[in-house]
Amino acid sequence: MIHQYKMNGYNIVIDVFSGSVHLVDSLAYDAIRLLDLGKSEEEAREELLKEKPEYSEEELRDCFSDIRELISERKLFSRDIYENIAGRLKQSSNVIKALCLLVSHRCNLNCSYCFASQGSFCGKQGLMSFEIGKRALDFLIENSGSRRNLEVDFFGGEPLVNFEVCRKLVSYARSIEKEHGKNFRFTLTTNGVSVTDEVIEWANRECYNVVLSLDGRREVNDRFRVDSGGRGSYERIVPNFRKFVKARGDRGYYMRGTFTHYNTDFTEDIFHMADALGFTELSMEPVVTSPEDPCHLTEEDLPKLYEQYELLAKDMIRRRREGKPITFYHYMLDLDRGPCIYKRISGCGSGTEYMAVTAWGELYPCHQFVSDPEYRLGDIWKGVTEEKIRDEFRSCNIYARPDCRKCWAQLYCAGGCAANALHAVGDIHGCYEYGCRLFRKRIECALMMKAAEAQQPCPVS
């Protein structure tokens, strides 16, 4: 399978199943296009002689010779060799490597677009006790097999509403990790309202990564990210985040925003966070809501969103060349040492190697399935008791999703988000098409940036 596109003056050809990305001239671009349409080399050569009289027959011979060489090296028109093993990849292990601990089913903000219903997850409010959290960590160790690095996310609601339990759980994990041959890596996701000097010191010492929620410009952030009295959060949280990031040094973090129908010019929010606030590690996610919600992204929004992604990519190239780069989460691609084929076929591991734990110790495939009785896997005492649900998630891969089979980006997204698919089409083996279209655009932009980097490497600082 081949995908070709032009962006920012570059002719880019992707060979899907080899993972090869080619930056080519216009002659090779059109030659590959004709071959991909099923033309023979002779037919393609004759057509190109008519279409491009500026090229000589010798140049055409050289072009097709290069194409044949790439084909022989399995870097162009390569075959799909993964389908026969896809169904076995997730069946071979019961290892759990990561938990999302919902330490708080409560929040101190009242964001109207919140998928978690302001922290309650469409259920009751409550806080995780230390005893429940402790048992969750023991459960993770017991089910992690020989895996050394274990990931734990403190999530909610707002986890800092239950900060003392977060702090005690990390202390407990540190006290037992060496005897079990494990290394816990903690992540904190926070809205910033309850960030204090104590939280900053603790998180910068103990958390492998922190995710800080901010939607960008004051007027954009304060449209939805408000407290129970309807007051915007920007003034309260921005000073906390700036202090947090300054103290964090070179440790991992990123600012996570959400864009909606009301700020389809979301690059302005990214640039605000970068230029006005000084943050360099950035993410901006499209809102996922029901079509009836006023902030729902529409079909009419797509051209503007595509334009914004291209604008961001070009601006990031400029910043990199000026020696002042920023990172955008969705443009992070490693073409040399990227995810293994297991991850590229099977995806995030929700419901198999990654699970969410509620404040009461229930297990769900991930935080977006919490409170859905059809997807309750079990609990942290008895473990996974609903194996049929786990088997359903084990079967998730790009070959189990009919729409993925014809998509050139299948080995970049691995089928996308199971929860979004369920909410969009009622089946975790389906696809959330709107999200797919945005994802494909982001990958095209990210690969274009790689092309630009290859032509003009980043200056040495």
N, C-alpha and C positions, 0 to 999 in steps of 0.2 A: 504494500500500500504506500502510495506517495501523496504528500501534501505539498503544494507550492503556493507561495504568496509573495507579494512585493510590499515593502514598507520602508519608508525613509531612504529610498534610493538603493535598497538592497534587494537582490533576487535570492530567495531562500527556498531550498528544497529539503524536505524532511522525508527520510526513509523510515517508515514507522517501525518495522519489526527489527531492524538492526540498531535503531536509535541514532543513526548517522544524520548529521545536519550539514548541508552543503551550501556554501555561498558561491554562486555561479554568475557567469556573464549572461547577457540576454540570449545569445545563441544557444548555449547549453540549456538554459531555462526552457526555451521553446522546443528544443529537441527532446528533452525529457517529457515535456507536456504531450507531445505527439506520440511518443512511445507509450506513455501511460494511457493514452486513448486507444491503444491497441494497434497502432500503425507499425508496420515492419520498418526496419532501419532504412531500407531502400525507399519506401513510401515517404517516410519522414524526411529523408534527404531531398527528395524531389520537391516536396512541399516547401521546405525551407529555402531551396534555391529560388522559388517564386516569391516567397514572402520576404526574404532578406537578400536581395541581389547584391548588397554591399559586401557579402561574405564570399570568398572564393571556394572552389571545390576542395582545395587543400585544407582550408580552415574547417570545412565541414568534416572531412576525413579525420582530422585531428580531434575534433569535438566528439565524434562517435567512437573513436578509439579510446578516449578518456572515459566515456560512458561505459563501454564494454569492460574496461579495466575495473571500474567501480562495481559493476555487476559481478564480475568474477571474484572480487574480494568480499562479496555479500554486503556491500555498503549502499547498494541501490537496487530496487526491485527485489529485495530479500523476501524470503518466504516466512510465514508465521510458523514457528516451531514450538510454540508454547501451549497451544490449545489442549494437547493430550495430557499435559501435566497440571493444568490449571485446577482441575477438580481435586487433585491430591494434595495440593500445597497446604491447605488449612486443616486437612484431616490428620496430619501426622503428629500433632502436638496438642496437649491440653495446658500448656504453659500460659500463665497470666503474667504479664510484665508491667502492667500499669493500671492504676486505679484513679478515678476521679472521686475525691471525697467531698460530698455535699455537706460540708460542716455546718452550713446555715441554710435552712429553708425560710429565710427571712432576709429582707433587704432594707437599707436605709435610704434608697431612692425608689422612685415610682415611674420607671421608664415605660412608656405605653407600648413600645414595640417589643418588649422583653418576651422571648420565647418561653421563659421560665415563670411567666405570670407574676412578676415582681418578687420572685424567689420562692413562691409556694409550690411551683411546678404543678399548678392546677389541683393541689391537694391542701393538706394542712401545713401550717407554719410550725417551725421548731428548730432546735439546735442539736447538733450531734454531741453526745457526751464523750468524755475522754475514754470511757470503757468501750463504747462502740467503736471509736476510732482506733483504739489499741487493738481490738479484735480484728478490725479491717487490715491493719498492718501485718498482724500474725497470719491472717488468711492469705495475704499476698505472698509472704515468704513461703508458706506451706504449698502454694500452687505455682511457684516460680521456677521449679526445677533447678537446672544448673545455671540459669541466667543470673549474672552478677548485678548489673545495673537495673534498678527498679524505679519506675516513675510514679510519683504521687502528686496530683493536682489538688490544691485547696481551692474549692469552688463553691458557688452558691447560686441564688441569693448573693449576699455579700459575706465572704468568709471572715472578714475582720470584725464582724459583729460577734464572732466566736473566737477571737484572737487567742485567748488564753488556752483553749483546747488545741489550736494549731501549734502553739508554742510547745505545749506539753507532748504532743504527738511527735514532733521533730526530736525532742529530747529522748523520748522512748525509742524511736527508730535508731538514733545514734548509739544508744546503749546496747542494742542487740545486733547491729548490722555486721560487726566484725566476726562474732561467733558463728554467724550463719553464712559468712562469705558473701555478703551483699553490700551494695552501695546505693543508698537511697538518694534520688535526685528530686527535689521538691520544686513545684511551681506554684506561685500565688497569682490569682486573678482578682483584681480589686477595682472598685469604682473610685477610690481615693478619698472618700469622705472621712474614713476613720484612720487614715495614715497619720502616724505620730513619729516622733524621733525614735521611740522604742521599736515600733514596727519597722522602720527603715533600717535600724541597726541589725535587728533580727533577720529580716529578709535578705539583706546584703551579705550576711554571714552564712545563712542556711539555704537560701533558695537558688537553685540552678538558673531559674528564669522567673521574671515577673511580667505580668500582662496588665497594663494600665489602661483603663477604659476612658476614652475621650473622643468625642465625635468631631473635634476640630474647632472652627470659629465659634465664638461665644454664642452668636444667634442660632447657629446650627445645633450646637451641643444643648443649649437650653430650651430648644423646642421640645425635646423628648426626655432628656436626662434631668429630671426634676425630682424634688422631694415630695413628701405627701401633701405639702401645702402648695404645690405647684411652682415652687421657687427653683430657678435654674441652679445647676451645680458648678458651673464653670469657675466662678470666683472662689469657691471653696476648694476645688480639687487641683486647679492648675498650680498654685504655689506648692502644694504637697508633692505633686508629681515632679516639678522642677527640682525640688530639694532631694527627692528620692533618687532621681536619675543622676544628679550631680554627685551624690554620695556613693552611687553604685559603681562608678569607675568603668572598668572594661567588662563587667559582668553582664550577662544576658538580660535584655528586657525588650519589650516593644509596646508602642502605643497602639491600642486596638480601637478603631472607630467603626461606626456603622453608617453607611450612606443610604438614603431613602429617596423617594420620589421628590422630596422637597430640596435635596441638595445633590442633584445629578452632576453639578459642577464640583465634584468631590476633590478634584486636585487642589482647589483653593483651600480646602481643609487640610490636606496633606502639606501644602506649602506653608500654611499658617503654623502648623505644628513644627515644621522644620525651621522656618525663617524667623517667626516671631517668638517661638517658645524654645527653640534650640534642640528639639528632639531629632534624632537621626535614624532610629529604628522604628519603622512605621508599618501599620497595616490598616486597611480600610475595606470592610466587608460589606457586600450588598445585603440589605435587609431581606429576610424571608418571612413573609406574612401571607395571610389570606387575601385573595383579590378584592375583598370588600373593605380592607383596611385602607384608609386614605394615604398612608405612606408606602403602599405597595408599589413596586417597580413595574412599569407598564411596557408594552410593546413599543410604544412611541418614545420611550426613554432610551431604547437601545442604541440608536445612532449617536446620541450625545455621550453615552457611557463608553462606546467604542472610541470615540474621539478623545475622551478624557484619558483612557488608558494609553493611547498613543502619545498624547501630550505629556503625560507623566514619564513615559519611557524616554522620550527625547530630552526632557528636562534633566532626568537622571544621568543621561550620557553627558550632558553639558556640565553638570556638577562634578561628575567623576573626572572629566578632563581638566577641570579647574582645581582639582585636588580637594574638593569639599563634598564627598559622596554622601548620599543617604541610602538606606536600605528599605526596600518595599517588600514585605513578606511574600507576596505572590509573584515576584520577579526573581526569587532566589532559586537558581538552577545550577546544579553541578553536572556538567556534561561529561566529566572525566570519571568521577567517583560518586555518581548519584545513587539513588535507591536500588537495591538488588531486585532481580526479576520477581521474586516472591512479593515484594511490596508493590511493584509496578503492576502486577496482575491482580492482587488481592485487596489492596487498599489499607485502610486505617487500622483494621483489627478489632473494631467495635464488636462486642458480643463474643469474642473469642479470646484474644490476648489483652484486651482493654475493656474495663467495665466501670460503671458508676455505682457508688455506694451511697444510699440515702442516709439521712440522719438517724434512721431506725434500723440500719443494717441490711436493707434490701439491696439486691443486685439487679442492675439493668444493663443493657448493652452499651449505652452511653448516657450522658446527661440529658440528651434530647428525647429519650424514651421514658424518662422517669414519670411515674404515676399512670402509665398506660398498662393496665392489668394484663393485656395480651403479651406484654414483653417483659414481665417480671421473671428473671432467671432463677431466683432462689434467694439465699441470704448468706451472710458471712459465717454462720455457724454450720449450716448443712451444706454449703457450697451451691453449685449449680445443680438444681433439681429438675429443671425443665430443659432437658437435653435437646428436645425437638426444636426449641427456640435457638439454642446454641448451634445446632446443626443447620438451621436456616441461615444463620450468619456465616457459618463455615462455607456454605455454598455460594456466598457472594463473591463474584469475581467478574472480570470484564466479559467473559464468555457466557455468564449466566444472565447478562443484561443484553437483550437483543439490540437496543439502540447503540450500545458500545461497539458492537462488531463492525459497524461501518464508519466509526469515528476515528479520525486520524490522531486524536489526542488521547486515545485509550490508555496508552502506557505512560502518560503523564499524570492522569487523574485517577487511574485504577478504578473507575466506575463512579467516583464521586461519593457524596454523603448519603448513607442509607436512610437516615432520618428525613432528609429533605425529599428523597424519592418517595418514602412512605407518605409524607404529608402532601406531596404533589399528585401522585398517581395511585396511592393506596397499596404500594408494593415495594419492599426494600430492594427488590431486583429490578426496579424501574429506574427512570432517570428524571431528574428535575431539569427539564430542557432549558429553561431560562438561565439557570445556573451554569449549565453546560456551555451555552453560547458565550457567557461572560468568561468562563474558564478558558475556552479556546482562544479568545481574544487576548487574554493575559499571557498565555503561553507564546502566542505569536509575538507579542511585544517583548517578552523576556528573551526569546531567541534572537530577535533583531538586536537587542542590546548586546548579546554575546557576539553577534557579527561585528558590531561597532567596536567592541573591545578587542576582537581579534585583529582588526585593522589598525587600531590605535590603542595599544595597551595603556593601562592606568599609570600615571606618572609615579615614580618612586618618591616616597615622602622622606 
